[in-house]
Amino acid sequence: MLRFDVPAVWSNVIRLEAFITFALSALALYTATPWLMLPLLAQGLVRGFIGHHRCPSHGLWKTLLQKLGKAGKKENAGAKMFANKLLFIASSVSLMLAAGGLWQWQVPATVLVVFATLEWALSFCAACWAYTLWYRVFPVQT
């Protein structure tokens, strides 16, 4: 279901955020520092459950890319909010496993590296694809 109750998002801002997700997740894996997932948890919480327009980092990147004339095109925020809910879940699981002293924290971090790379490098949002498929198979009854 497309969301028209939240402002649309700029495509290149979303790609930049995906690159940051990739970079933090990869750095957490490379340095074995799972606490680098904390900013991703916060961003997933705000952007996924409240909206991109309320996220300070999103506002910063949007302003910067708009001033540079590189913001891209507008996209519906509904699927991107779903993707950020998944970011929140994956980073939460990673941090909970790390807090328990388990090496398995690396699994959700690796998943984030893979899917964030697909988004920033190839403009393919797997969560958006799943979101769209879900609403095609199970349309909302009004």
N, C-alpha and C positions, 0 to 999 in steps of 0.2 A: 504494500500500500504506500503510495507516494505521500510524503508528509508535506502539506502546504501550510501547516501551522508554525513552522520554524523557518527562518530565513535560509535561502539557498546558500551553498558554499562554493568558493572558487576552486576549480580543479587543481591548479598548481599549488595552492595553499595546502590542499589535501595531500598532494604528492610530497611536498616538503615535510609535512607532519609524518607521513609514512617513512620518509628517509630518516627522520629523527628517531622514530620507533625502531627501525632497523639498526641504526647506529648505537642506540642505548642497549638494545638487546644483545647485539654482537659484542659490544664492549663488556657487558656483564658476563657473557660466556667466556670471552677471551681472558679476562682478568679474574674470573671466578669470584666476582663480586655481585651477588644477586640483588643487593640493595639498590643497585642502579635501576632496578625495575620500579622503584617507588614513584618517580615522576610519571611513568607510563600508567601506573595505577591511578594517580590523580587525574591525569588527562583523560583516561578512559571513563572515569567516573563523571567528570564535568561534561565532556563532549558527548558521551553516550546517553546520559540520563537527564541532563539539564539542557544541553544544546551547545553547538560550536560557538554561537554568538556570546556565550557567557564564559568562555575559556580565555584566560589572559594570553596564553601563548598563541592561540589561534588568532586573536585580535592583533597581536604583534606581527605575526607572519603575514596576515592579510594586509595590514597597513603597509608593511615593507614592500611586498610584491605589487600592490596597487601603485605605490609611488614609482616603482621601477617599470610599471606597465607590463608586468609579467604574471598577472594573477590568473590568466587562463579564461575559461568559460564557466558560467554558473551551472551547478549541478544540484539536484534535489538532495536535501540533507537527510532524508529518512534512512536510506541505505547506509550512509556514512555514519549515522548515529548507531545503527545496528552493528556496524564494524567496530565502533568504539566501545560498545557494550562487550563485545568479544575480547577486545583489548583489555578491558577492565577485568574480565573473568580470567583470562590467561595470566595477566600480571599478578592477580590475587593468588591464583593457584601456585604460581612460581614462588611468590614471597612466603606463602604458608609452608610450602615444602622446604624452602631455605630456612625458615624459622625453626622447623623441626630437625634441621641438620641433615636433610636428605639430599643426595646428589640429583634426584629426579627433578629438582627445580629447573634443570637445564632443558627438560623436554618442552614445556610451554614457551620458554625463551627461544628455543630453536624454531618452534612453530611460528612465533612472531617474526623471527628473522626471515623465514621463507616467505610468509604471506606479505610482510611489509615490503620485501624486495619486489614481489610481483606487482605491488601497487606503485611504488616509486619508479621502478625501472621500466615496467611494461604497461602501466596504467590499467592493470587488471586487478580489480577488487573482488577477491573470492567471496568475501562476506556479502558484498553488494549483489553478486550473482546469485548466491543462495537466498538472499532476501527477496529478490525479484522472482525467483523460481517458486519460493514458498507462497507468495501471494498470487501467482498464476495457478498453482495447484489448489490452494485453499483461499479463494477470494473472500473478501470481507462482505458479509451480508448486511445490507442496510435496510 
